[in-house]
Structures are given as structure tokens and as C-alpha cells.
Amino acid sequence: MRNHHLICLLFMSCVMILVAGCTDIGTSSSVTPTISPQMNTSATMTVTPEQTSADAVSGSAVTPAPTLSVACNDLVSASGADQAFLDYVDDTRLVTRINDLATGSCNKSRANPLYQAATTSTVPQTTGLVMGRLYLISATTYCQDPDSAAPDNTLTDLAKFTNGRAQYRDFLYACHIEISANASGVAGGEKLDLKNLYGPQTFSGTSNSVKKFSATQGNYKFSVTYSGFGNYSVYITNIYGKTLAEPFHEVIGPYSGTSATVTLPANGEYYMAIEASAPYLMKMEQA
């Protein structure tokens, strides 16, 4: 009996041990998740401006060296003598007086004073005006010992002078533009006097011709002395050939008079078509 109770006790002890082991094996550990703080996605960005080449240079801006043609550089140094010569020709009315010599009384008594005036003028330095001065002097010599060709020879040389002066004005205008494009960097460029470019201009000839000239925007009047008996007409066009004005239209010569006011719309170059069959002298000046 006693053995029977012992066996029962051992059996119950085994059962309890097995139950306890199963309970440990079947129980799972409870894991509490750890929640990380949410990431802040609104970040502040610092932008550094890109450095430019101008920012990299310290100090004041550097003005590029002016670039002028050799001819325009020479003109700056020669302009004083050139302008003095042109002023002298205008002040003494040499062109008008030589034209009157050829179309009027071609004789020594009238020619000698003009020769003296021409030879005592300031000597220009620009090649074109140097040649022009020689033609001006030559124009005063034919009537000192006149023959039948003296008047025509006088007008021919006078026309060569006026053409040379017109070419100088074109050159002066072109250099003025070139200097302006280089701003104020051209030392001495301010000495270029454009009075003879923009001021009174004189045109002469003996037949039909086309002359190029430069002028500023503004109003102008033309005065002419025409010795022929046919028509005298003047048409002014722009560089594209468009007619802008007709200072004189089929005027019957001989004629001496002044045109109505003509307006030139812009600074620049123009062309003048002249129809004539005899000597003429025309002056253009601002109204």
C-alpha cells in the first residue's frame, strides 16, 4: 500500500515537471516596438551665388585701349593746320572770288591779289588738302597771262580743290564716328573741329555731276550763281537714292538766287545731283 502511494507521488511529480516545461516553451516574449521620432523633412537650404568674372576682379573697371586707324590717328595731330587752312579759305571767300575771276574779267590785275591770298594761306598737313591748296593756287595763275582757255582752266582747277575739300570732309566725318565709337579714350580727339564739315559748304562745276556731302540734321538754304542759259536743277537724295529735296528745279539761267529752306532728316551722308550746262557756284549753309 505504501508502495502504491509512493508510485502515485512520483507520477504526479513528473506530470508537474512536464507541465511547467511546456509552459516555458510556449510562452513568447512580448516585444514592445520602439518608435523613432519622425524625420523633419523641411530643411533650410543656403544658396551661395555663383561668382562671376566681374566679381573676381577687384578695383575699378578697366577701359579697353582705343583702336583707331593710322589715318585717323594722323588726322588728330594734323587737324589744327587743316582747320586753319579751311577757315582761311572761308574767311577770305577765295572760292567765290576765283569763280568770279573765271566767269567775269579774267585779267592779271584781278588774278594777282587772289594768287597772293592763296599762297599766304596756312599750309594744311593732310595729303588731300595739301593737293587741294596747290589746285587753289594754280587756279589763280591762268588769268595772270590769259588766253582763250584761261577761264575754263581756272574753273577746272577750282573744281579739283572743291572735290578735294569734299573728300576731306568725308574723311573727317568717318574719323569723327570712329573716335565717338571709342568714347573719350582718344587723347586729342576732342580737338577735331567739325565746323567746316557741318558749316557752310561750297560746290562748283561746269556741267552735270553728282556730288557726295555730309551734313547734320537740320534746315539748310542754298544760294547759287549760274552763268548758263539752260536749266539748272539740284536734287538731294539719301544714300539709297530716295529724293529728299529739290533746292532748285529747272531754273532758267543766267540766274543768281537762294532756295527755299531744305530739311535734312538725319546726320550722315547725302548725294546732290546737279544738272547744269555752264559754270555755277553754289553755297550750302544752315538756315
C-alpha positions in Angstrom: 0.0 0.0 0.0 2.8 2.2 1.0 4.5 1.5 -2.3 1.3 2.4 -4.1 1.3 5.9 -2.6 4.9 6.4 -3.5 4.4 5.5 -7.1 1.5 7.9 -7.3 3.5 10.7 -5.8 6.3 10.1 -8.3 3.9 10.1 -11.2 2.3 13.4 -10.1 5.7 15.0 -9.7 6.7 14.0 -13.2 3.4 15.4 -14.6 4.0 18.8 -12.8 7.6 19.0 -14.2 6.3 18.3 -17.7 3.6 20.9 -17.4 6.0 23.5 -16.1 8.4 22.8 -19.0 5.7 23.2 -21.7 4.6 26.5 -20.2 8.1 28.0 -20.5 8.5 26.8 -24.1 5.1 28.0 -25.3 5.3 31.5 -23.8 6.7 34.1 -26.3 8.3 37.2 -25.1 6.3 40.4 -25.5 8.3 42.8 -27.7 7.4 46.5 -27.3 8.3 48.3 -30.5 10.5 51.4 -30.2 9.0 54.2 -32.3 11.8 56.5 -33.7 10.9 60.2 -33.9 9.7 61.3 -37.4 12.3 62.9 -39.6 11.9 66.6 -40.1 11.8 67.0 -43.9 11.6 70.8 -44.0 15.3 71.6 -44.2 16.7 75.1 -44.7 19.0 75.5 -47.8 21.7 78.1 -48.0 22.5 79.1 -51.6 25.8 80.6 -52.5 25.7 82.8 -55.6 28.0 81.8 -58.4 31.0 84.1 -58.7 31.2 86.0 -62.0 34.4 87.1 -63.7 33.5 90.7 -62.8 33.2 89.8 -59.1 36.6 88.2 -59.3 38.2 91.4 -60.4 38.9 93.9 -57.6 39.1 97.6 -58.2 37.6 99.8 -60.8 36.7 98.6 -64.3 39.4 98.8 -66.9 38.7 100.8 -70.1 39.8 99.0 -73.2 42.5 100.8 -75.1 41.0 102.7 -78.1 41.7 101.4 -81.5 41.9 103.9 -84.3 43.1 103.6 -87.8 46.5 105.0 -88.6 44.9 107.6 -90.9 42.5 108.9 -88.2 45.4 109.0 -85.6 47.3 111.2 -88.1 44.2 113.4 -88.6 44.0 114.1 -84.9 47.5 115.6 -84.9 47.0 117.4 -88.3 43.6 118.8 -87.6 44.8 122.1 -86.3 46.6 123.1 -89.5 43.9 121.6 -91.7 41.1 123.6 -90.0 43.2 126.8 -90.0 43.5 126.4 -93.8 39.8 125.8 -94.3 38.9 128.7 -92.1 41.2 131.0 -94.1 39.6 129.9 -97.4 36.1 130.6 -96.0 37.1 133.9 -94.3 38.7 135.3 -97.5 35.9 134.0 -99.8 38.6 132.6 -102.1 36.4 130.1 -103.9 33.8 132.7 -104.7 36.3 135.2 -105.8 38.2 132.8 -108.1 34.9 131.7 -109.6 34.1 135.3 -110.3 37.5 135.7 -111.9 36.8 132.9 -114.3 33.3 133.9 -115.2 33.9 137.6 -115.2 37.0 139.6 -116.2 39.9 137.2 -116.4 42.9 139.5 -116.2 46.2 140.0 -114.3 45.0 142.9 -112.1 42.3 140.7 -110.6 44.3 137.5 -110.5 47.4 138.8 -108.7 45.6 139.6 -105.4 44.0 136.2 -105.4 47.3 134.5 -106.0 48.8 136.4 -103.1 45.9 135.4 -100.9 46.1 131.7 -101.9 49.9 131.4 -101.4 49.9 133.1 -98.0 47.3 130.7 -96.5 48.1 128.3 -93.7 49.6 125.1 -95.1 47.5 122.0 -94.2 49.0 118.7 -93.3 46.5 116.1 -94.6 47.6 115.0 -98.1 44.2 115.6 -99.7 44.1 119.2 -98.5 47.8 119.8 -99.4 46.9 118.9 -103.0 43.7 120.9 -102.8 45.7 124.0 -101.8 48.0 123.5 -104.8 45.0 123.4 -107.1 43.6 126.5 -105.5 46.9 128.4 -106.1 47.0 127.0 -109.7 43.5 128.3 -110.4 44.7 131.9 -109.7 47.6 131.7 -112.3 45.8 131.3 -115.6 44.3 134.8 -115.7 47.7 136.4 -115.0 48.6 135.8 -118.6 45.2 134.9 -120.0 44.4 133.1 -123.3 41.2 131.7 -124.6 41.4 128.6 -122.3 42.2 130.5 -119.1 38.7 130.8 -117.8 38.0 127.1 -118.3 41.4 126.1 -116.8 40.6 128.2 -113.8 37.3 126.6 -113.2 38.8 123.1 -113.7 41.4 123.6 -111.0 38.9 125.2 -108.7 36.6 122.2 -109.1 39.6 119.9 -108.2 40.0 121.9 -105.0 36.3 121.7 -104.0 36.3 118.0 -104.7 39.4 117.5 -102.5 37.8 119.5 -99.8 34.6 117.4 -100.0 36.7 114.2 -99.8 38.5 115.6 -96.7 35.1 116.3 -95.1 34.0 112.7 -95.8 37.2 111.6 -94.2 36.7 113.9 -91.2 33.2 112.6 -90.7 34.3 109.0 -90.8 37.1 109.6 -88.3 34.6 111.5 -86.1 32.4 108.4 -86.0 35.5 106.2 -85.3 36.5 108.4 -82.4 33.0 108.6 -81.0 32.9 104.7 -81.0 36.0 104.8 -78.8 34.2 107.1 -76.3 36.5 109.5 -74.6 39.6 107.3 -74.7 41.1 109.0 -77.7 43.6 111.6 -76.5 43.3 114.7 -78.6 40.1 113.5 -80.3 38.2 116.4 -78.9 40.3 118.7 -81.0 38.6 117.6 -84.2 36.7 120.7 -85.2 33.7 119.8 -87.4 32.7 123.3 -88.1 33.9 123.0 -91.7 32.0 119.8 -92.0 28.7 121.0 -90.7 29.1 124.6 -91.6 28.9 126.3 -95.0 29.9 124.1 -97.9 30.6 125.3 -101.5 30.0 123.3 -104.7 31.1 124.4 -108.2 31.3 122.9 -111.6 30.5 123.4 -115.3 28.2 120.5 -116.2 26.0 117.7 -114.9 27.5 115.9 -111.9 26.7 114.0 -108.7 28.4 115.2 -105.5 28.5 113.4 -102.1 28.5 115.5 -99.0 27.9 115.1 -95.3 25.7 117.2 -93.0 23.9 117.2 -89.7 20.2 117.0 -89.2 18.6 120.4 -89.7 17.4 123.1 -92.1 19.6 124.5 -94.9 19.4 127.1 -97.7 21.3 127.0 -101.0 22.4 130.1 -102.9 23.7 129.8 -106.4 25.2 131.8 -109.2 24.7 130.2 -112.6 26.1 131.7 -115.8 24.4 129.4 -118.3 21.3 129.9 -120.5 19.8 126.5 -120.0 18.1 124.9 -117.0 19.7 124.5 -113.6 18.4 121.8 -111.2 19.6 120.3 -107.9 18.2 117.1 -106.4 19.3 115.9 -102.9 19.0 112.2 -102.2 19.9 109.9 -99.4 22.5 107.1 -99.8 19.7 104.8 -101.1 18.7 107.1 -103.9 15.5 108.4 -102.4 14.9 112.1 -103.4 14.6 114.2 -100.2 14.6 117.8 -101.6 14.9 119.9 -104.8 16.5 123.2 -103.9 16.4 124.3 -107.5 14.1 122.9 -110.2 14.7 123.8 -113.8 15.8 127.4 -113.1 16.4 129.3 -116.3 19.8 130.9 -116.4 21.6 133.1 -116.1 20.4 133.0 -112.5 21.5 134.2 -109.1 19.3 133.5 -106.1 18.6 131.5 -102.9 16.4 128.4 -102.5 13.6 127.7 -100.1 14.5 126.0 -96.8 15.5 122.4 -97.2 15.3 119.9 -94.3 17.8 117.1 -94.0 16.3 114.4 -91.7 19.5 113.0 -90.0 23.2 113.2 -89.6 25.1 111.4 -92.3 25.9 111.3 -96.0 23.9 112.6 -98.9 24.1 112.9 -102.6 23.5 116.0 -104.7 22.6 115.6 -108.4 23.3 118.8 -110.3 22.0 119.5 -113.8 23.9 122.4 -115.5 25.3 123.3 -118.8 27.6 126.1 -117.8 29.7 127.2 -114.8 28.0 127.6 -111.4 28.9 128.2 -107.8 26.5 127.1 -105.1 26.8 127.6 -101.3 25.0 125.5 -98.7 24.6 126.8 -95.2 22.3 126.2 -92.2 19.1 128.3 -92.3 
